[in-house]
Each structure stands twice: as C-alpha cells, then as structure tokens.
C-alpha cells in the first residue's frame, strides 16, 4: 500500500466492515473531523465535498453519513496524509448487515440483567459480593422462591462453576458487580451498545479513517454524496437613471448536519451521466453442495444420519454418534479394508 494516496490502499483497507473495525488496534481519536473547505454542486444529484485539516501523530478521524449515502461514498472516497513517512493505515465503516449476522450477544429491552445473563452460559466472569471476589464460568441462572415470615419473594440466582471446580449459586440482588473476562465478548458488548446509541440519531453510519505518523501535518479527505440539484433564479433590476441590472442566483440546500462556513462553493451546469454502484450491501452468493456419495463409490454404502441414522451392517447411531455400532474410525476402517 502506498504511504500517501488511499486509492491503492482501498483494496486492502477501505472495505473493512464496522464489526471487524471494533477489533482493530485503537489510536488517538480526533474530536472533530477536518472542516469542509470545498463543495462542488452538479446538476445530476451529486455533490463533491473536500475536507482539509490538521492531524497529529496516530489519529482516527470519524465521519458520519446516512445509510443512503454510503454507496456513493464507497465508490468515491479518498484520503491523503501529507506527512513525511505517514500513511492511511485503514478505513472502517458500520456494516449494513443485521446485528445478528456478526454479533450473537444481545441487550434485551426488558429484564435486561436476567435476560442478558442467560446468554453468558460458558463465559468466564468475575463476581463481587461484598468483600468476596469469585471467578468462574457461568452455568446459567435459575429462578428461586424465598419465604420470609408471611412474605413470598421471587429472586434469581446466578450459577457459576468456580476456578476451584465448585458449583456456587449467587443471588443477583446481592452482587455488587459482574465483569466479563472474555476480551472479545467484552468488545462485542461495547460495539453493540455503540450501535444502539447511533441508531437513536436518525440513520447514522460512522466511517473511521485511521492514520499512522508522527508530528502535526495536513490531511485531505474527498468524496461524492447525493445532494439536491442546485437551481437558478434571475432578477432584472430597472432604475430610472441607471442601466438595467441583471442578477443571477444559485439556490442550494444544506441537508448535512454541519454549517458551511468559509467554504469555497462551485456550481457545474453540465449534466454528466451518473450511476450508482452499491458497494455497501454485503452479498453472500449461494454455493453448490457436493454430495460425497456421488464422487466416492464406497460412500454410497453410508446412509445420512438424518435418514434413520443407519449404517449397513453396523448398528444404530444417534445424531451425536452414540449408539450400538462402532465409531467413525472403525466405519472407514471396515470400508477401506
């Protein structure tokens, strides 16, 4: 990858989904992206935006776009780091795939604690109750009914297999804290909370540009996104003692979330051919399944486990390989002898 121009780096860095980004190495993050310094409006529904600003050392510049703008953005985005021996290392963006395509953990709308803990079966956690700290793997949670005097209380107990091998129940209401010790799962949890937060701000997608370098230097970012076409309006001003004055206006709308201050604006009257290439949608093409019974003659003697789980002359098997016959190694040994 070239050290300066991202056009080459796009092949290995741009198409990194937002899910993969959450596992990337973090760097210093700028508070605000470089300001918009130049806008070019066209008559075919696109606008070119150029941002120029200062960055320092390793930095991550975060931009926000609507989901409908992402296809145009991914076909046009470029970023240049003008520092010596500096480069754009990667660009990540929030994926269009549903959350459950990449992250299996969920944050329930109701009964957040109990419903969330049911998803942590097998996960190593750290539980604090008073001054006691216990580490172990979650076996599950169990509802219990406690009777005190004339009152009946419903409660939940968290069951943990501790590091010493003992199975211990803990009352959820007595725990002061619970910490997930699995680093990847912890990142997934933070990631899904970020997604829920961003979903509250209309249809917002984050694009993060990560740079590597030393010292302060300039950075330029450019891209095309869908914009309302600019319109023209004319005024003919007549005066008694002055020559007629013709005034032309260019009318534009600002649908972005930023004010355009000190921005160089240009208007192109031509109407070039325009198209949209959807690089934002994830595509998973279907693939053919090769049946071993069609390419290995001996495999024809095998019957699918879903079809009565039978093997000719070898007994009965259940779906996890436990039954009256011999193991898989013995099956193939007999077939190949």
MOWO-V560227 format. One record per backbone hydrogen bond with DSSP energy under -0.5 kcal/mol. CO is the residue of the C=O (numbers start at 1). NH is the residue of the N-H. E is the energy in kcal/mol with one decimal. If there is no record, write none. Layout:
# MOWO-V560227
co=(CO,CO)
nh=(NH,NH)
e=(E,E)
This chain:
# MOWO-V560227
co=(4,5,5,6,8,9,9,9,10,10,13,14,15,16,17,18,20,21,28,35,37,38,39,40,41,42,42,45,46,47,47,48,49,50,50,51,53,55,59,60,60,61,61,63,65,66,66,67,69,70,71,73,73,78,79,80,80,83,87,87,90,91,92,93,98,99,99,102,106,111,112,113,114,116,117,118,120,123,124,124,125,126,127,128,128,129,132,134,135,136,137,138,140,142,144,144,146,146,148,151,151,153,155,156,157,157,158,158,159,159,160,160,161,162,166,166,168,170,171,171,172,177,179,179,181,182,183,184,185,186,187,188,189,190,191,192,193,194,195,196,197,198,198,200,202,203,205,206,207,207,208,208,209,209,210,210,211,212,215,217,218,219,220,221,222,223,225,231,233,235,235,236,237,242,244,245,245,247,249,249,250,251,253,259,263,264,266,267,270,276,277,288,289,290,291,291,292,292,295,296,297,298,299,301,304,304,306,307,309,310,311,311,315,316,316,318,321,322,327,328,329,330,331,332,333)
nh=(81,8,9,10,11,12,13,14,14,15,91,16,17,93,21,22,23,24,60,52,264,50,266,48,268,45,230,227,42,49,225,40,223,37,38,221,219,217,211,30,62,63,209,207,205,69,70,70,73,74,75,76,77,222,6,82,220,86,89,212,210,16,208,18,101,102,103,104,108,115,116,117,118,119,120,121,123,138,181,182,136,179,134,176,177,132,129,127,163,125,161,122,159,157,146,155,148,153,151,148,153,146,144,172,142,159,160,170,139,140,162,168,137,165,162,168,160,158,174,175,175,128,126,181,183,186,187,188,189,190,191,192,193,194,195,196,197,198,199,200,200,201,204,202,204,67,65,94,63,209,92,210,61,211,89,90,59,87,57,55,82,53,80,51,78,49,47,251,249,237,247,238,245,239,246,237,247,235,233,251,252,231,255,261,265,39,41,269,43,278,279,290,291,292,294,295,295,296,297,299,300,301,302,312,307,309,308,310,317,303,314,315,311,324,325,321,323,318,331,332,333,334,335,336,337)
e=(-0.9,-0.7,-0.8,-2.1,-1.2,-1.1,-2.6,-0.6,-0.8,-0.9,-1.3,-1.3,-0.6,-1.5,-1.7,-1.1,-1.5,-2.0,-1.4,-1.5,-2.5,-2.4,-2.4,-2.6,-2.8,-0.6,-0.6,-1.7,-1.7,-0.5,-2.0,-2.2,-1.9,-2.8,-1.6,-2.6,-2.3,-2.3,-2.9,-1.6,-0.5,-0.5,-3.2,-2.9,-3.1,-1.3,-0.6,-1.0,-2.2,-2.8,-0.9,-1.4,-2.7,-2.2,-1.2,-0.6,-2.3,-1.4,-0.7,-2.6,-2.8,-0.9,-3.2,-0.8,-1.8,-1.4,-2.8,-0.5,-0.6,-2.6,-1.4,-2.5,-1.3,-1.5,-1.5,-0.5,-2.4,-2.3,-2.4,-0.6,-2.0,-2.6,-2.9,-2.9,-1.2,-2.1,-2.4,-3.1,-1.7,-3.1,-3.0,-3.5,-3.0,-2.5,-0.5,-2.9,-0.5,-3.5,-3.0,-2.5,-0.5,-3.4,-2.9,-2.3,-2.4,-0.6,-0.5,-1.8,-3.0,-1.2,-0.9,-3.1,-2.3,-2.0,-2.9,-0.6,-2.7,-3.3,-1.1,-0.7,-0.8,-2.2,-2.4,-0.5,-0.7,-2.2,-2.0,-2.2,-2.2,-2.1,-2.6,-2.5,-1.8,-1.9,-2.0,-2.3,-2.2,-2.7,-1.9,-0.6,-1.2,-1.5,-0.5,-0.8,-1.1,-0.7,-2.5,-1.7,-3.2,-0.5,-2.4,-0.6,-2.9,-0.5,-1.9,-1.3,-1.3,-2.0,-2.1,-2.5,-2.2,-2.0,-2.8,-3.4,-2.3,-2.9,-2.4,-3.4,-3.4,-0.7,-3.3,-0.6,-3.1,-0.6,-0.5,-3.8,-0.6,-2.9,-1.8,-0.5,-0.5,-2.3,-0.7,-1.1,-0.6,-2.7,-2.7,-0.6,-1.1,-0.6,-1.4,-0.5,-0.6,-0.6,-1.9,-0.6,-1.0,-2.5,-0.5,-0.9,-1.6,-1.5,-1.4,-0.8,-1.9,-0.7,-1.0,-0.8,-2.0,-0.7,-2.6,-0.5,-1.1,-2.3,-0.8,-1.8,-0.5,-1.2,-1.8,-2.0,-1.7,-2.1,-1.9,-2.1,-1.0)
